[in-house]
Amino acid sequence: MVADKPADSTNDKLDVLKSTQTVVKKALDKLGYPQEVYELLKEPVRMMTVRIPVRMDDDSIKIFTGYRAQHNDAVGPTKGGVRFHPNVSEKEVKALSIWMSLKAGIVDLPYGGGKGGIVCDPREMSFRELEGVSRGYVRSISQIVGPTKDIPAPDVFTNSQIMAWMMDEYSRIDEFNNPGFITGKPIVLGGSHGRESATAKGVTICIEEACKKKGIDVKGARVVVQGFGNAGSFLAKFMHDAGAKVIGISDAYGALHDPEGLDIDYLLDRRDSFGTVTNLFKTTITNKELLELDCDILVPAAIENQITEDNAYNIKANVVVEAANGPTTLEATKILSDRGILLVPDVLASAGGVTVSYFEWVQNNQGYYWTEEEVEEKLQKVMVKGFNSVYNTAETRRVDMRLAAYMVGVRKMAEASRFRGWV
Ligand code: GLU
């Protein structure tokens, strides 16, 4: 069960907060900012831990722990998803909030980063229990969130139904129907067309741009996707529809491989709502084997710390595009870059989700809604611009793509924090 294994918090190299801080520091140094800017940006400005009592189906009361981190609100309200996962930790949520700030900076949204998480396993909970946790979380954090303060959204194991419960709970507290409080809602509650597939669309656009740079034809390219959740499953479909050959996919329990290309439509049809599908097959390979398959494009779309110094030398892809948050360690980033593999980092590749969330929030604020085509056209422009600013920074400043992405991503909030007189 490689893809669902908790990161080893005793191993510094797998400490996502530490590695994020290392690159933020490097980026600020390259841009010439003084130490106090780093001191401000190395941690969220606000971090709330809450305890959420929920009556379970067997009538017992269970207390869940939740977090909300707000990294930096100099540019605008903070924004970012809420994940439901047994391995959620304070450190992880903090790192994820910094990544959200960087994403907003790269695609130039008027936001800072935020992130939330609840320690729970939705795979083992009923609908009613999930509703209890979702509503309880909103009641606990209601004072620090809101459409002009901090706007939640979906993340790992949360979806539009959970956003709907959260929006309803917030609207009750606010005594006003407030769709702009949260994004990733069902369309009938003010959700945006194209939001559900937005992360995968953004990744697809990055793959197309990366392939242009590497002279790879997407048609016929061999693609491996690790993870079959929201990002991974839509991405496999988009790649398949673009004429690529998706030769490997995986979930938390194992992986499937077919050098001739997998039947993606069949797999999509059979996956459950948590992206599990490999349990239906007798012949599977491990997640480790999947990552090392001979392919052109590798997309880690599952969880953190999947490509490390232990397997980076065995990666055979020419292009690695990070649809998940934090799938590659810093040591592995260096190995891949030194080997000439084009790595499109998470804070750029996965920015499509928050971009369409921004579009959803704008539509909620103006009360006027766009078509799917309008959303896609706008997303395309934003992602291509983001990709090129990172790629060009990497070229002109002679840094790897991750450092380039951090340099592009951190600049606006550093500047805004200085204009406000904070540092
Ligand atoms: N959870 C997504 C992310 O990590 C989307 C956040 C949002 O839409 O605000 O980027």
Residues whose N, C-alpha, C, O or C-beta is under 5 A from the ligand:
A	BS01	LIG	K79 G80 G81 I151 A153 P154 D155 S350 G353 V354 S357
